[in-house]
Amino acid sequence: MSEPRPSAAPLLARLLDLLADDAPAEELGAVTSEARAAGVPAGELAEVERAAATALRIRGALRQHRRRELQLTALFDTAGDLAASRDLDDVLKAIVRRARMLLGTDTAYLTLPDEEAGDTYMRVTDGSVSVLFQRLRLELGEGLGGLVAQTASPYATPDYRTDERFHHTRNINAGVLDEGLVAILGVPLLLGSSRGGAGKVIGVLFAADRAARVFSPDEVALLCSLAAHAAIAIDTARALDDTRTALAGLAGANAELAEANAAVRAHSAAMQRAEEAHDRLTDLVLRGGDVKDVAVSVAGLLDSPLTIHDPGGRPLAAVRPDGSAFAADSMDAGWLVGTAEESRQGARAVRRDGRWICAVLAGQELLASLVLHRPDRLDDSDRRLFERAAVVTGLLLLLRRTVAETENRIRGELISDLLGDPERDPAGLAERGRRLGIDLDRPHLLLVAEAAAREKLGGAALRYLFGGDIHGVSAEHAGTVVLLIDCGAPGPASSAGDAARAAAAQLGHLVQAPVTVAGTGPARGARELAAAYTEAARCLRAMRVLGREGEGACVDELGFLGVVLGNAKDVDGFVTAALGPLLRYDERRGTHLVRTLRAYFGAGGSLIRAKDELHVHVNTVVQRLDRIQVLLGRDWNEPDRALELQLALRLHLLAGGREG
């Protein structure tokens, strides 16, 4: 008997085991070589090679996710260290040390303004080897730090020496050259005024490398989050220093000393409450909580209803002080964005229309808005607690987005393969989908979107799915963005046309430019979905020709063009929609309006030729056309409508319809 042919199944199982054990990439790649050496048939060998490549991508995504978790854990540890510190020098050293550790840079340093001298000086450094650099003093507005302080915005340069966006001076260039720095990232330490006015830059935090480096948006957001914690910690340390100074000055007066002690006790109690609240929020995040859990905690601590809204005004969470949820209305997006922008610029919560609003930011990007439904004033400790909750919410949303982007990228590769060659392996595509949490056998709507701002559309599609709790996946394909939306999953359910219009409106808002969306479906299975994509792509081209950029529609809504373009080709529905009133009138009254209309168009609009074709008097033709106008509307003979009616008449005749 011949030996059994080697199978790919054990090798695929081994790939899963290696992936579960976090094996090195070399071991995952060796499985392909082992399959080739074992003589696995070509078809199964290709499947093993594809599985090995997918395993390597998943391994990379998981490692990236774990690295992000370690960064967030380190950031929360930093928040705890800063909350526990009371000495300003200890606070500043902890800030700079953790900044260098979190971003893995060669150096980190912090500059503070000298109010008396009117300039800025190097306050703390970590990893610095140059005495000249450590003793630098900068005039206001000079260097990268001056740009950060003036704009209250983060800036990064991959090569400081050649970057012309900021003002170079001989003094600064000499210090940077002596330290050997090349890539520098600087973020502002922002603190608002005591009365909620414009925000004040109290310092600049830097991370720098001695080699060229491009800082990623996540790294910028991470350092901004640390700077937000640091600004609060510096303010707290300064407040305690002021308190100690006040106590020392009042030591000789018993009455004043007692009053100061009472103030200190009240301040200490407020600080302790804020620290406990921050620890509670930090612990909640590290235990895997979500945005709703943060809302429950903050609403209880501040004894007021709280809602969290996405940038479009839609509620993400709404809770009462007792922790119960309630149905919150969407807020006006323009009002909310304007108020959140005021909060962002001032780096603190603002009060408007009986509510407190605090922007949730990742760098300069608005992720959400916290809205505290409380008309009375917040004292300083409660306001700071509210603002810290915004920082924690931002970290949560940033982490969720990172996970969603990784998952969507892996799933998007499946969609690209499905649309590229669905006949290659329909069963294999379905199995890959199930492993990734996408059941291709369920009914799905398929949307195809395009915009002039193509580079922004992919990210906007992900935020649309993620922010709207829509069960779906997006992928870039052939210059467009394809969205596959599960019709049967919980969430917004609608027709293809409604889904296309909703997506066009929201995506247009996200990219700040017109987005055109064509929808088809429902469809299921690899072949149907690929066919649905072809139909949607044709519909998109038709919308472009019709001048309907920035809108959403499906094939059925394009009139006679839908009949020409659509896969279903609902001829009867189209004929009924176009000629229904005439057909019903002829059937009830035994008249010949459909035949008259066909003769009129066939005669090129000539009444004389039409009456000869119908063998009636010209007045009869005129009377019948008047009746047709009553039934179809005054625009029946306009060019576009006339073309649609002529096509319907031809299809009716070809289908064997009676003309009366």
Salt bridges, closest charged atoms under 4 A:
ASP22 OD1 - ARG63 NH2 3.62
ASP22 OD2 - ARG66 NH2 3.34
GLU34 OE1 - ARG14 NH1 2.21
GLU47 OE1 - ARG50 NH2 2.59
GLU49 OE2 - ARG36 NH2 2.98
GLU69 OE2 - HIS65 NE2 3.20
ASP81 OD2 - ARG98 NH2 2.78
ASP89 OD1 - ARG123 NH2 2.59
ASP114 OD2 - ARG137 NH2 2.85
ASP119 OD1 - ARG137 NH2 2.94
ASP126 OD2 - ARG100 NH1 2.97
ASP159 OD1 - ARG161 NE 3.51
ASP163 OD2 - ARG165 NH2 2.94
GLU179 OE2 - ARG210 NH2 2.59
ASP209 OD2 - ARG213 NH1 2.81
GLU219 OE2 - ARG213 NH2 2.72
ASP235 OD2 - ARG384 NH2 2.22
ASP241 OD1 - ARG244 NH1 2.88
GLU275 OE2 - ARG86 NH2 2.12
ASP283 OD2 - ARG287 NE 2.74
ASP310 OD2 - ARG314 NE 2.93
GLU341 OE2 - ARG344 NH2 2.62
GLU342 OE2 - ARG352 NH2 2.27
GLU365 OE2 - ARG401 NH2 2.56
ASP376 OD1 - ARG374 NE 3.11
ASP380 OD1 - ARG383 NH2 3.68
ASP382 OD1 - ARG273 NH1 2.35
GLU387 OE2 - ARG383 NH1 2.95
GLU413 OE1 - ARG57 NE 2.46
ASP417 OD2 - ARG432 NH1 2.83
GLU423 OE1 - ARG527 NE 3.03
GLU431 OE1 - ARG434 NH2 3.29
GLU431 OE2 - ARG435 NH1 3.91
ASP441 OD2 - ARG434 NH1 3.60
GLU450 OE2 - ARG544 NE 3.05
ASP486 OD2 - ARG442 NE 2.83
ASP498 OD1 - ARG501 NH2 2.82
GLU551 OE1 - ARG548 NE 2.97
GLU557 OE1 - ARG501 NH1 2.84
ASP612 OD1 - LYS611 NZ 3.06
ASP635 OD1 - ARG641 NH1 2.78
GLU659 OE2 - ARG598 NE 3.65
